[in-house]
């Protein structure tokens, strides 16, 4: 399960780098896009931190029932 978390974090990092590269040369201060972009970057960074912190709670046990969904 830890590999899945690693791949997820790497995918998010790769996507955010690609977004940053695609924004070069675009005047994204207009229309409130900069605020939306900044908020997205903060939320993704927060998600990555939470995933990394929760890594220890993920167990790779074969035959174990799946975790119940959180409300």
Secondary structure as GFF3:
##gff-version 3
##sequence-region A 1 71
A	DSSP	alpha_helix	2	22	.	.	.	ID=ss1
A	DSSP	three_ten_helix	30	32	.	.	.	ID=ss2
A	DSSP	alpha_helix	33	54	.	.	.	ID=ss3
A	DSSP	three_ten_helix	55	57	.	.	.	ID=ss4
###
